[in-house]
Structures are given as C-alpha cells and as structure tokens.
C-alpha cells in the first residue's frame, strides 16, 4: 500500500484519460500519486520501473485507436501508473487511464480504460469495491502498512471473538480519518509529501460506507484475514489502524488484494504475463487484441440503455438534443446510455421531454470482440 486511498480516481498523471468536461458523472478530486514521486515505493517502485520499461529500447510504434476495458490482475510491486503505461504500450493505444488506484503492495483488479472507455471511468469509480486483506497485530506503523516505520507496539493479541464483536462498529456509514500518508491535499500539498518531510499532518475524518466487513480467517495470534465491501473513498489501511487501536493491540495491513471494482470481478481479470503473451501472438498474426478487451459499455451495467433511430442518432452525434414523444418515449429521467443499431453512441440525460447528449462516443478503431475469448 502506498500514499493513496484504496480506491481513487482516474490516473492524474495521464491527462488524456480524464473526462473532457465537468458534469454529473464526475467523481471526487483525483487521489493518484504523482507517479515515481511515491514516498514509500522503494524496492517495489524500482521493480515496477523495470517492469514498465523492460522494452524501452524498442523502436517507437504508431499509436492506435483502441476502445474497451482491460481488467489487469495487477502484480505486487507495480504502481497503478506503471500498469497503465505497460498496457498502453502493449496495445499501442493512444489513450489509457485507470479507474481506481491500487497500491504497489496490493494485487488484484485494476480496470484500465482504453480510448473512448476513458469517458466511462467515473461510473466504475462510483461502484463498490471488494478487498481481501490481512492485518498484522502488535504494531502500528506511520503508513498503516508494512512499508512504514513502527510508531506503537503492544503485546496484546486479540481473539477471534473480540474481533468479530468489534466489526459492527465498522459497518454502515462511519467516520474515517484518512492515513497521514494519503494523497489528500492540505493547503495545496499532498498529505504524504508533508508527512515525508516530517510535518504533522492533521486530516479531518470523513464519512465512508462499509457495506460488509467480515473476519474470514484467524491465521494465528498475530494475523487476521478480512474481507470488506465498501464505497468510494474508503481506506482499508485506516480500517486496520482503527481496529487495532480499539482492540488495544495496534495493527497494520500486511497483504491486500482487490477482488471487485464496480462491474469488474475476478473472472474479468487477466494477469500481466497472459496479456503480454496474447499481445505477442496478435503481433505475429495469431489471435486478436480484441479478444482481451471488454466492451466500453461494460462500465455502464447499472445505467438504463435507450435505443434510438439513425436520424436521432445523427442529431445526438452533433451534440443536439432529441425530442422524446409518442408512445415509445421512455417514462424515466436521468442518465441513460444511448445505442443505435446495437452500437454505443452516447451518454445522455432525459429531462423535460428531451434526450440531451452529455458524452458522445467515437468507436472508430479496434473494439472488443462479441465475447472475450475463453483462451485469452
């Protein structure tokens, strides 16, 4: 885990991936750290650099229009920024960004949007996240994970019964104080930069929602495995810190894996080695990169779809509103995603009898196959 929340916004180091305009789809301010300035990356950062640059001596290839999602099963030791760079290079994609920072010490689902999929990132950000994590009791660290310095110790070790009785206090909407080493800005500076410089960082508690928190396994007296399902803005590291304080034994995260991000679960994940093999096969004419992609609209699973005629599609594509009338007019309001002939066209708002385009998609180029190849 690094100086970032467990779920965060699109890669702040990649302006290509940011939504072009502000609207009701926007999320909170981006919490991605500034690439290689990560204050606690250390060995993992260097390993990630190697992974991201091991083909850096190859000739630069032309970038292509590729649209869809890759849900990378991110390996431990790689930052989210580095993961995006690797995937972008493998696909020779013009645009890429991720939908929620995953710390270098964590593994698991990192959804990476390519091309027009970057316009749907906020919808993934708003979805639930699920984590499986291990808390080591007996030490509190300044970073709330194994990368930090020990600041408090205890000989007390909690029983499984004591832990389970505590969990209801961390379920529902709770007030949570972010870790000192987080990307929250304090008077224009990142909190982790201030903490790294030795300054005292006082962060205000904020409401977060924990839908479910369970004790999965008590490995031994010092290590407990949990599973949490939570909303955006939740710091898993802070859960470990706060549980340890209340139990009187202190604690920190020593392992973390993300198993769900919005609509993307473990069945959607693809390991980096497998993705590299697929890209190599595609480059030699065996298979297609499209087999690895999930469709752009996968991120919009919770949003109603609305089919329109080609004439209305032409108006929406020009940014013009379409009147909704007749018995086929939808009797709903709010955000919908619009299709024409089964193809994603736009994100739009229904209001006052009109369909108003907010984001128009241009899916010219490589898009996902009808169904991702089982042998990817």
C-alpha positions in Angstrom: 0.0 0.0 0.0 1.2 3.4 -0.8 0.3 7.0 -0.2 -3.1 6.7 -1.8 -6.6 5.5 -0.9 -7.8 2.0 -1.7 -10.0 3.4 -4.4 -9.1 6.6 -6.2 -9.9 8.4 -9.4 -8.5 8.1 -12.8 -4.8 8.4 -13.3 -3.9 12.1 -12.6 -0.6 11.6 -14.4 -2.5 10.8 -17.6 -4.5 13.9 -18.8 -5.6 12.0 -21.9 -7.7 9.8 -19.7 -9.6 12.5 -17.9 -13.1 13.3 -18.8 -13.2 16.4 -21.1 -15.9 18.3 -19.3 -17.3 18.6 -15.8 -20.8 17.1 -15.4 -22.8 15.0 -13.0 -20.6 12.0 -13.9 -17.5 13.5 -12.2 -16.0 12.0 -9.1 -14.1 13.4 -6.2 -10.7 15.1 -6.8 -8.2 12.6 -8.0 -6.1 10.8 -5.4 -3.5 9.2 -7.7 0.0 9.9 -6.5 2.5 11.7 -8.7 4.0 8.7 -10.5 7.5 8.0 -9.4 7.4 10.5 -6.5 5.7 7.9 -4.4 7.3 8.4 -0.9 7.1 4.7 0.0 7.6 2.9 -3.2 11.2 1.8 -2.5 12.1 -1.6 -3.9 8.6 -2.1 -5.3 8.9 1.2 -7.2 12.2 0.1 -8.8 10.7 -3.3 -9.7 7.7 -1.6 -11.2 10.0 0.7 -13.2 11.8 -2.3 -14.6 8.5 -4.0 -15.5 7.3 -0.8 -17.2 10.5 -0.2 -19.1 11.9 -3.6 -20.0 11.1 -3.0 -23.6 12.1 0.7 -23.6 14.8 0.2 -26.2 12.4 -0.9 -28.8 11.5 1.5 -31.7 8.5 3.6 -31.0 5.4 2.4 -32.8 2.5 4.3 -34.1 -0.4 4.7 -31.6 -3.8 3.3 -32.5 -7.4 3.9 -31.7 -8.4 1.1 -29.3 -11.6 1.2 -27.3 -12.5 -1.0 -24.3 -11.5 -2.2 -20.9 -8.7 -4.4 -19.7 -9.1 -5.5 -16.1 -5.5 -6.2 -15.2 -4.7 -8.6 -12.3 -2.0 -6.2 -11.1 1.0 -7.9 -9.7 2.5 -6.8 -6.3 5.3 -4.3 -6.8 3.8 -2.3 -9.6 2.2 1.1 -9.3 -1.1 1.8 -11.0 0.6 4.5 -13.1 3.2 1.9 -14.3 0.5 -0.6 -15.0 -1.4 1.8 -17.3 1.9 2.6 -19.1 2.6 -1.1 -19.7 -0.9 -1.8 -21.0 -0.9 1.3 -23.2 2.4 0.2 -24.7 1.3 -3.4 -25.3 -1.8 -2.2 -27.2 0.0 0.8 -28.8 -3.1 2.7 -27.6 -3.5 6.4 -28.0 -5.3 6.9 -24.7 -5.4 5.0 -21.4 -6.3 5.6 -17.8 -7.3 3.5 -14.7 -10.4 3.5 -12.7 -9.1 3.4 -9.1 -5.6 3.4 -7.7 -4.3 0.1 -6.4 -1.2 0.4 -4.2 2.1 -1.2 -5.2 1.9 -3.7 -2.3 -1.6 -4.8 -3.4 -2.6 -7.2 -6.1 -5.8 -7.7 -8.0 -8.3 -5.8 -10.1 -7.1 -2.7 -11.8 -9.6 -1.7 -14.5 -7.7 0.1 -17.3 -9.8 2.1 -19.8 -8.5 2.4 -23.4 -9.7 5.1 -25.8 -13.3 6.0 -25.5 -13.7 3.8 -22.4 -12.0 6.6 -20.5 -15.2 8.6 -20.7 -16.9 5.9 -18.6 -14.4 5.8 -15.8 -16.4 7.8 -13.3 -19.2 5.1 -13.4 -16.7 2.5 -12.3 -15.4 4.8 -9.6 -18.9 5.1 -8.2 -19.2 1.3 -7.9 -18.5 -0.9 -4.9 -15.0 -2.3 -4.2 -14.2 -5.6 -2.5 -10.9 -6.3 -0.8 -9.4 -9.3 0.9 -6.7 -8.2 3.4 -4.5 -9.4 6.2 -4.0 -7.3 9.4 -0.9 -8.0 11.5 -1.5 -7.2 15.1 1.1 -5.8 17.6 2.4 -2.9 15.6 1.1 0.4 14.3 3.1 2.0 11.5 3.1 5.5 10.3 1.9 4.5 6.8 -0.6 1.9 8.2 1.1 -0.8 6.2 4.4 -2.8 6.2 6.3 -0.1 4.3 6.2 2.4 7.2 8.1 2.9 10.5 6.8 1.3 13.7 5.3 4.0 15.9 3.4 1.9 18.5 3.7 -1.6 19.8 1.7 -3.9 22.1 2.0 -7.4 23.5 -1.8 -7.8 23.4 -3.2 -10.1 20.7 -7.0 -10.1 20.0 -9.1 -13.3 20.0 -11.4 -14.1 17.0 -14.4 -13.4 19.3 -13.1 -10.0 20.3 -12.6 -9.1 16.6 -16.0 -10.3 15.5 -17.7 -8.4 18.3 -16.0 -5.2 17.0 -16.9 -5.4 13.3 -20.4 -3.9 13.6 -18.8 -0.6 14.7 -17.1 -0.6 11.2 -20.2 -1.4 9.2 -22.5 1.1 7.6 -21.7 4.8 7.2 -18.8 5.6 9.5 -16.4 8.5 10.1 -12.9 7.6 9.0 -9.7 9.6 9.3 -7.5 9.0 6.3 -4.0 7.9 6.8 -1.2 10.5 7.2 0.4 9.1 4.1 -2.5 9.7 1.7 -2.9 11.8 -1.4 -5.4 14.2 0.2 -4.4 17.8 -0.3 -3.6 20.0 2.7 -3.3 23.7 1.7 -2.3 22.6 -1.8 0.2 20.0 -0.8 -0.3 16.2 -0.8 -0.5 14.8 2.7 2.1 12.1 2.0 4.6 14.8 0.9 4.1 16.7 4.1 4.4 13.6 6.2 7.5 12.5 4.4 9.0 15.9 5.2 8.4 15.4 8.8 5.4 17.8 9.2 2.5 16.9 11.4 -0.5 16.2 9.2 -3.9 16.5 10.7 -6.6 15.2 8.4 -10.3 15.6 9.2 -12.5 12.5 9.4 -14.9 12.0 6.6 -17.9 9.7 6.1 -17.4 6.4 4.2 -19.7 3.5 3.7 -18.7 -0.1 4.6 -21.3 -2.4 3.2 -19.8 -5.6 4.7 -16.8 -6.4 6.8 -16.1 -10.0 7.9 -13.4 -11.9 9.6 -12.5 -14.7 7.1 -9.7 -16.4 8.9 -7.6 -16.2 12.1 -4.3 -17.5 10.8 -2.6 -17.2 14.1 -2.4 -14.9 17.1 -0.8 -12.1 15.0 -2.5 -12.3 11.6 -6.2 -12.0 10.8 -7.7 -12.1 7.3 -10.7 -9.9 6.5 -13.0 -9.2 3.5 -14.5 -5.8 3.1 -17.0 -4.4 0.6 -17.1 -0.7 0.6 -17.9 2.5 -1.3 -15.5 5.0 -2.8 -13.1 6.9 -0.6 -12.6 4.1 1.9 -9.1 3.5 3.2 -8.5 -0.2 4.0 -5.3 0.8 5.8 -7.3 3.0 8.1 -9.6 0.1 9.0 -6.7 -1.9 10.2 -5.3 1.1 12.1 -8.6 1.9 13.8 -9.5 -1.7 14.7 -6.1 -2.2 16.3 -6.5 0.9 18.4 -9.9 -0.1 19.7 -8.7 -3.7 20.4 -5.7 -2.2 22.3 -3.2 -4.2 20.2 -2.5 -1.9 17.3 -2.3 -3.2 13.8 -1.4 -2.6 10.1 -2.0 -4.1 6.7 0.5 -6.7 5.5 -1.4 -8.1 2.5 -4.2 -6.7 0.3 -6.0 -7.9 -2.8 -8.8 -6.2 -4.6 -11.4 -8.7 -6.0 -14.2 -6.3 -7.2 -14.3 -2.9 -8.8 -17.8 -1.8 -9.9 -18.9 -4.3 -12.5 -15.5 -5.9 -12.8 -14.8 -9.1 -10.8 -12.1 -11.7 -10.6 -13.5 -13.5 -13.6 -12.7 -10.4 -15.7 -9.1 -10.1 -14.5 -6.2 -11.1 -16.8 -2.6 -11.5 -15.4 0.1 -9.3 -17.0 2.0 -12.4 -18.3 -1.1 -13.7 -20.0 -1.8 -10.3 -21.5 1.8 -10.0 -22.8 1.5 -13.4 -24.4 -1.7 -12.5 -26.1 -0.3 -9.3 -27.5 2.8 -11.2 -28.8 0.5 -13.7 -30.5 -1.5 -11.0 -32.0 1.6 -9.2 -33.3 2.6 -12.4 -35.1 -0.8 -12.8 -36.7 -2.2 -15.4 -34.2 -5.3 -14.2 -32.5 -6.6 -10.6 -32.0 -6.1 -7.9 -29.4 -9.9 -7.6 -29.4 -10.1 -10.9 -27.5 -8.6 -9.3 -24.4 -10.9 -6.3 -24.4 -14.2 -5.9 -22.6 -16.7 -3.5 -24.3 -16.8 0.1 -23.4 -20.4 -0.2 -22.2 -19.4 -2.8 -19.6 -18.9 0.1 -17.2 -22.5 1.2 -17.7 -24.2 -2.0 -16.5 -26.2 -0.1 -13.8 -27.5 2.5 -16.3 -30.6 2.1 -18.5 -30.0 1.7 -22.2 -32.1 3.5 -24.8 -32.1 2.7 -28.5 -32.7 5.5 -31.0 -33.2 5.7 -34.7 -30.4 6.6 -37.1 -32.0 10.0 -37.7 -32.0 10.8 -33.9 -28.5 9.3 -33.6 -27.2 11.8 -36.2 -28.6 14.7 -34.1 -27.1 13.4 -30.9 -23.8 12.8 -32.6 -23.8 16.5 -33.5 -24.4 17.4 -29.9 -28.1 18.3 -30.4 -31.0 17.3 -28.2 -33.7 15.0 -29.4 -37.4 15.4 -28.5 -38.9 12.3 -26.9 -42.5 11.9 -27.9 -45.0 9.2 -28.8 -45.9 6.0 -27.1 -42.4 4.7 -27.4 -40.9 7.6 -25.4 -39.3 6.4 -22.2 -41.1 7.3 -19.0 -38.0 7.8 -17.0 -35.5 10.6 -16.3 -31.8 10.8 -15.5 -28.8 9.3 -17.2 -29.0 6.7 -19.9 -26.6 5.3 -22.4 -27.8 5.5 -26.0 -27.4 2.9 -28.7 -28.1 2.8 -32.4 -28.3 -0.5 -34.2 -26.8 -2.1 -31.1 -23.8 0.1 -31.0 -22.9 2.5 -28.2 -23.5 6.1 -29.2 -23.6 8.5 -26.2 -24.3 9.1 -22.6 -27.3 11.4 -22.3 -29.8 12.9 -19.8 -33.5 12.6 -20.1 -35.4 15.6 -18.8 -38.3 17.8 -19.9 -39.2 15.5 -22.7 -35.7 15.8 -24.3 -32.7 13.5 -24.7 -29.7 15.7 -24.1 -26.3 14.3 -25.1 -23.5 14.6 -22.5 -20.8 12.4 -23.9 -20.7 11.2 -27.5 -18.5 8.1 -28.3 -16.5 7.7 -31.5 -15.7 4.0 -31.6 -13.7 4.0 -34.8 -10.9 1.6 -34.5 -10.4 -1.6 -32.6 -13.2 -2.6 -30.2 -13.9 -5.7 -28.0 -14.9 -9.0 -29.6 -18.6 -10.1 -29.0 -17.4 -12.2 -26.1 -13.9 -12.3 -24.7 -12.1 -15.4 -25.8 -12.1 -18.1 -23.0 -8.5 -18.9 -24.0 -7.1 -15.4 -23.5 
